[in-house]
Amino acid sequence: METKKPRGTRDPMCITVGWLIAFLALHVSTSEARAMSGVDCPSAYRPYSSNTVLMDLLINPATHGILDRDLPDLLTGLPDLVTSTTPPSFSAIFDVRTVADFKKMPLSTTTLATLDAELSAVPNTDAAARARCARYDDGASGLPDRIPKPSVLVFSKVNGYRDVDAVNAAATALRRMGAAKGWTMVFTENGVAFNKADLARFSVVVWNNVSGDVLTISQRDALRLYVEGGGGFAAFHGSGGDPRYDWDWYPDTLIGARFIGHPRSPQFQAASVIIDDQSNWVTQGLPPQWTMTEEWYSFKSSARLGGAHVLARLDENTYDPTNGDTDLRMGDHPVAWTRCVGNGRSFYSAIGHRPESYSEPHAILLLERGIAWAAGEAPTGCLNGAEIARTISGPAHAK
């Protein structure tokens, strides 16, 4: 015989289920929720605006239509390399202002305000979020089962500008370098490799001319925690050369400087590279200065001002650091440096656009020793953001 509950009595099972739902709602983070829904990329549900990367505006018919109506000349005459919505494409690193500046097309405050109001009114649907996240990686990392240390993860995913010749020349140089140094070299373009378990298998992560936003929120978190916890990071040229960044921590903290441009007439110029610290472990074996031809980056401010240990700088009197009417002089003009990020080590070199740079003896020695420092093979390491003498010998591996 069924026993009826008194009116107003709540079923204990309902109470338990309700409590569990409330608990999950409070304790599942936004990034975890996005990961579970398959839209873990940073811009998935971000409101549209003139600051949105061009690619995201072009793949959505509603926002694309607003651009065509409000700014009918913006996309006219642009090459496919800029307007393509299939990575790699400049549309992944350009926004409305970047394109307008490139075309010397002034945009008034009123025009931008109107555009922003109309774009922000476009709903962020699940379908649009999935489209915006399609250029990011999910699934399995595909890394080898066995990776003996010392080990180097070389990452060359590009959503923005892909300089095929530079990426390939760098990969060849890194393979040769790894063989000479006894490093296990693993190459990938799969952002899924950026997870706690896989990153812990490497002495250092090297970004080979990476361009565009390439990591999901959870992958970003994994890289940040890996470096801050004592891991090594090294990057060169295009990995610090995008006109805009979606992830401020990357250029401001991990790299340590924001790219603002390079000369265009001519693009490649001979200039003197001066070793800033001749006593540093990384610069051993290098002459006090040398001359080489490159595409010379300028940055918003000197990395030195942000606490970087500058290894090499340019003599701006030996080349023309301008781009038309834009003066790219920095005064203090670092092109290679190290910095401590938490307990981790970061090395960056702005050298590396021309394939020939990866066989230039001085540039390649600087790169090799910079990577070795980041891998923990130098007499100094990092603790709480400061460079310190190591107390034990051998490479420092992330815990």
N, C-alpha and C positions, 0 to 999 in steps of 0.2 A: 504494500500500500504506500503511495507517494505521500510524503510529508510536505505540506505546504509551508513556505516560509512566511512569517508575519509580514504584513504590508510595511514597506519602508526599510526592510532588511536588505543589505547589499550582498551580492554573491561574493565570497572570498576570492574566487577565481577572477572575477571582474576587477576587484580591487588590486590583485597582483598584476594583472595585465596592464591596468591603467598606470600603476606605479612604474612598471618597466618601461612603458612608452614615454612617460614623463622623464625618467632617468636618462633614457637614450637621447631624448630631445635636448637635455641639458648638457650631456657629456660627449656627444659626437660632434667633433669640430666641423667647421665649414669645409675645410680641405678634405676631411674624411668623407663628408657627405658628397662632395663633388666627385671624389674618386670612386665612390660606390655607384654614382649615377653615370659614370663614364665621361664626365666633363670636368676634368681636374685642371684644365689649363687656366692661366691667370685671367684672361679676358672673357671667359665664357659668358657670364651674366653681367658684365660691366656695361653701364649705359653708353650708348653711342654718342660721340662728340667729334669736334674737329681734331681732337687729340688722338682719336682712335686710329690705329694703323690702317693705311689705305686698303690693304688686302681685306680686312674685315668689313669695310664699307662697300667694297666691290662685290663680295660674295653674297651680300644680302640685297635682293632686288629693291626693297623699300629704301634702304639707305643709298644705294647706287642711284636710284631715281631722284632722290633729293639732291645729290651732287650734280647730276646732269641738269636739273632744273635751276638750282641756285647759282652754280658755278659752271656754266656750259662750256667755258673755254679751258677749264682746269686740265682735263685729260686729252684735249685735242693735240695731235701731233706727237704724243709721247710714244716711245718705243715699247714693244711688248715686254721688254725686260723690266719696265716700270709698272705696267698695267696688268701683267699676268697675275692670275690668282692661284697659280700652281707654283709652289716653292721649288727651287729658290727664285726669289723675285724681289726687286727693290720695293715692291708694294708692302712687303713685310717689315721694312725698316723706314718707310716714308709715311708721313701723315699729310693732311691737307696743307699745312703751313710749309712743310718741306718742299712739296711740289710747287706751291705758289712762289716760294723763294727761288727755286731752281728756274722757273719760267719768268722770273722778274715780274710777277703779277701781284701787285699790292692788294691786300685784303683789308678793308676797313673794319673797325671795331663793330660797327653796326652789322656788316655782312656776316662776320663771325658769330655775333650774338644770335642773329636770325638762324644761321645754319645750326648752331648748337641747340637752339630751342627745338627745331624741327627734328634733328637727329635724336635727341634725347627722348622724344615722344614715340619713337619706334619701339615696339615691345621686344623684350628679350625672351624669345620663345626657346623651348628645348631644342627644336630643330636648328635654330640659328646658333645656339650654344655649341651643338655638336659640330656644326660647320666651322665655327671659329676654332675648335679644338682639333680639327682633323689633321693639322700639320704637326701635331705633337705625337709622341710615341707611347704606346702601351703594350701590354703583353709580356713576353719573356725577353730577358736581356740578350740571350744567345751567347754569353761569354763562355770560354772554355771551363771545364770542370777543374782543371789543375792549373794554377798560376803561381809558379815559384817566385819568391821575392829575392832580390829587389825587382819590383814590377812597375810598369808604366802603362797607364790607360790613356791612349791617344784618341781624343774625341774630335770629330770633324763634321758634325751635323751643321748644315747651313739652310736656314729658311730665308735669309736675306740675300746678300751678294755673295755668290760663289766664284772665287777666282780659281778655276780648275788647275791652271798651271802652277800656281803657288801652293795649293793644297797638295798636289801630287809631288812637287819637288820637296816640300817639307816632309811628307811621309817617307820618301826615299832617304832623305838625310837622317830622319829619326830611326829608321830601320838600321842604317849603317852605324849610327851612334849607339844604339842598343846592343848591337853585336859586339862593338868594341868595348863597351862598358860592362857587359855581362848582365844587362837588364832583360827581363822578360817583357816583350812589347806586345800589347794587345790593342788592336785598332777597331774602332766602332763608330757608327753614326747613329746609334740607337740610344736615345735618352733614357730608356728603361735601365741602363747600366747604373744610373744614378739612384741607387738605393743603399741603405746602410750596410747590408750584408756584402754586396759586391764591392762597394768602395773600400771596405776594410781590407780587401785582398790586394790593394795597390799602395805602393810607396808614394806615388805622385800621379796626379791627373794632369794631362797636357791638352790644352785646347788649340787645335790646329786651324787657325783662320776661321773660327766659328763666327757666323753672322746671323742676326735675327734672334728673336726670342725662341729658345729651343727646349726649355725644360718646363714641365708641369709644376704645379705648386708643391706636390710631394717630392718631386725630383729636385727642385730648388732647395727645399728644406734638407734633403739628404746631403747635397753638396755643401751647404753652409755648415751643417753640424760636423761633417767630415773634416772640413778645413779648420773650423774653430776648435775641434777636439784634438788637433795635432797632425792632421793630414797635410799633404803637399799639393800645390797647384802651380802650374806654369802655363803661360799663354803668350802668343806673339801675334804681331801685326793686326790682321783683320779681327782677331778676337777682342780687340779694344778699339775698333774703328767704325762703329755704327753711329749714324747721326742722331739716333734716339734710342733710349733703353726703357723697357717696361719694368725692369727689376733694378731699382736704385742701388741695392746692396752690391750688385755685381760691378758696375763701373766705379762707384764711390768708395767701396770698401775693399773688395777683392782685387780689382785692377788698381784703383787709386787715382784715376784721372779720367776726364771725359773728353773724347775726341771732338774737335771743332772743324777740322778740315785739313787739306793738303794742297800744295801748289798744283796748278793745272797747265800752266804755260811757261816752261814745260813741266809735265807731271813728274818726270824722273830727272833728278839732278845730282851731281856729285857734290858731296859735302864732307867736312871733317868731323869725325866722331872722336870725342875727347873722353878718355877714361877719367871719371870724376873721383874715384877712390882706388888708387893704384895698390893699396895695401890689402884690399878686400880679397877674400878667398876666391870669389867668383871671377875676379879680373886677373888672376895670376896667369902668366903666359901671354898676356895681351900687351901690345906696345902702348905708350902714353896716348897716341892718337893715330888714326889712319883715315884715309879718304875712300869713300865708296859711293856708288850711285844707287839711289833708292827713291821711293815715294815717301817723302818725309812728313809724318803726322805732326800736327800741332794740337795742343790740348787746352782746355778752358783755363787751367792753372797748372803750375808745376806740381808734379807728384811729391816733390820734396816738402811742399807746404802741408801736405796731408800726412806726413810722417814717414814717407818712403825713404829707403836707403838708396840714394841714386848711385848707379854704377857707371853710366855713360850719358853724355849729353852732346848736343850739336853745337858747333860754332856757327851761329847764324850769319856771320859775316862771309861765310864761304859758299852760300847759295842764296837764292831769292825766295824768302819765305812769304810769298804773297799769292793771292788767288784773285786776279783781276783787281777790283777795288778793295778787296778784303786783305787787311794786313794780318798775317798769321804769326808775326813775331811774338815770342814768349819772353825773351830776355834769358831767363834761366830755362833751358829747353832739354829736359831729360828725355832719353829714348830707351833707357833700360834701367830697371830698379828692382829691389826686393822690398817686401813689407811683411810684417807679422800681423796675422789676423787671428786673434785669440791665441791659441797654442799652435796654430798652423802657419805654414810658410807659403808665401805667394811671390812668384817671379813673373815679370812682364818685360818683353822687348818689342818695341814698335817696328823693328826691322823685319822685312819679310814679304814685301809685295812681289818683287822681281824673283823669278825662279833662280836666277844667278846668285841671289843672296844666300841660298842654301848650300852653295859650294864656296862662298867667300870665306877664307880661312879664319879671319878674325870674328866675323859675325857668327860662324858656326861654333867656334870655341866659346864665345860668350853664351850662346844658347845652350850648349852642352853643360857648361858649368853652372848656369842658372837653373837648369832642370835638376842637376845633381844636388844643388843647395836645397831646392824645394823638396827633393826626395829624402833629405835628412842626412846627406853624406858629407856635409861640411862640419867644421869645428864649432859652428854656432847653430843654435836653434831658436825657437820662440816660446815664450811663456807669458801669458796674460798680455799679449800685444807688444811685448818688448823682445828684442833680439838679445840672447844670452849665450855665454859659453856653454858647450855641452858638457855634461858630467859623466857621460858614458860614451864609448866609441861605437861606431857602426851606424847604419841608417836609422832614422827615427820613423817608425811606422805608426799610422793612426790606430788608436785603440778601438 
